[in-house]
Amino acid sequence: MGDSLYSGTLDSWFVDKAKTIDRNYQIDHAFSLTTSISTGVSLITGFVGAQFLANINLAYPILAGAILLLCPIPIAWRERRIEQQTPVSIENFKKTISNRAITLQTMKDALSSNKNFFCYSLAFLPITLIVTGPYNQWQLFFQQGMKTVQTGWILVGVNLLGIVGAYIAGYLLKVKRTMTLLALLTIINAGTIIFAANVGLKTLAIMLFWIHVLFTSSDEVVRYTILHKQINGSKRTTLISVNNTLNAAATLIALGVNGWLSDTYSIGMAWTITAVVGLSLTAAGYFVISRITKQKVVAPEADDS
């Protein structure tokens, strides 16, 4: 519910405001920087939560995360006062409700004028099959056989490599062979998870998982930046919301499939099967993009306004 309400509004607000200040503002490094900062915060809080709070009570890290989530409210409230606000009234409320009736038509119009965006959005969905299992189960996978929670140290590597991956993405975005880059990142992400799940040596499995995190972080920033570059017109928030809704649905399916496979076989087998299927579907999606957009080498540089 929280993710649905969030729905990309912060990212869309950031890009729109940046473009208002400077129409030629480059968003590439912005996403890379914000991802690095958030990952750095996750490193500290995640390590404390996993290595210390979890060994006292497994509920404490969750409670601490909820409390930390409330901390940015004063900053957001201050920014709200700076911007021009629409007065709250019954008339404005009624107008907002009546405008909801044309939301679907608005989405349809926005997607019609942003076909490349929709193609990329659909092509990126199968990646959830590759990353959902490891993202949600890695602590359980590496915790097996240990009585106390010791995954905090692994989490340090996860976050450090996440920061490096987000930083590297700024340079990867300069590569002009976009489809080749996306395909290579997907192959690495799927391959490292397949080997990590089946290698049999815990230390080597952790190292492979860290490599997966590194390239997944880069891939996420690259894909999200490319998506924003496909947007034409002023419906950025609407389009990003559609993309996030599709991703939420894909993640729900991936969680169900991964959970069933984990219960029926094992976590490692679930990771292997979903990685193979996700890689195959993603490759097919990228091929379709190349045919539909006619951009086999260079991604289109759309107006970001």
C-alpha positions, 0 to 999 in steps of 0.5 A: 500500500505504501509503495502504491501511494508513493508511486514514483511521485518523488522521482517525478517531482524531482525531475520536473522541478529540476527541468523547471530550473534548468531545461537542459539539466541532465538526470543521469548522475542525479539518479546515480547520486541519490541511489548511492546516498540511500544505499549508504544510509541502508548500510549503517541502519541495515548492519545495526539492525541485522547484527545487533537489534535482530539478535535481541528481537527480530521485530526491532529492526522493523520498528526502527525502520518504520521510525526512520521512515518518519524522520524526513517528514519535517524536511518534506513539510518545509519544502511544501511551504516553499511551493505554491499550494492549491487552497483546500476547499470543498470546491477543489475537492469536488473538482479533484473527484470529478477529474478522476473520471478521466484518469484512464483516458489521460493514461491512455493518451499519455501512453499513446504519445509515449510508445517507446516508454511503454515498450521499455517498461514492459521489457523491464518487467521480467527482470523482477523474476531474476532479482525478487528471490535474492532480494527478499531471501538472501538473508534466509539463504545465507543464514541457514545453519546458524543459530544467531543472525550473522548476515549483518556483515554480508549486508555491509558488502551488499550496501558498499557494492550497491554504492559502487554499482550506482556510481558506475551507472553514471559511466555506463549511461555514456555507452551508446550501444544501449541494448547491448549494455542492458543485455550484458547487465541482465546476463551477469545478474542472472548468471551470478545468481545461478552460480551462487545458488549452486556453487556449494561453497558459502564464501564463493556464493557470497562473493557471487551474490555481491557481484550480483548486487553490484551489477543489479544496482547499476542496472537499476539506475541505468534502466530507470534513467532510460525510462525517464528519457523516453518520456515526451510531454508533461505526463511524467508522474502518470507514466511513472505511476503506470510503470510502478504499477506494472512492476508491482504486479510483476513483483507480486507474480514473481514472489508467488512463483519464487515462494512456491518453488522455494517451498516445493524444492529449495531456495537455491532451485527457486533462484535458478529457475526464475533466473533462467526464465527471467533472462529468457523473457528479458532477452525476448523483450529487448529483441522486441524493443529493437524491432519496434523502436528501430533503435538497435544501437542508440536509445532515443534521446526524448525531450524530458520536459 
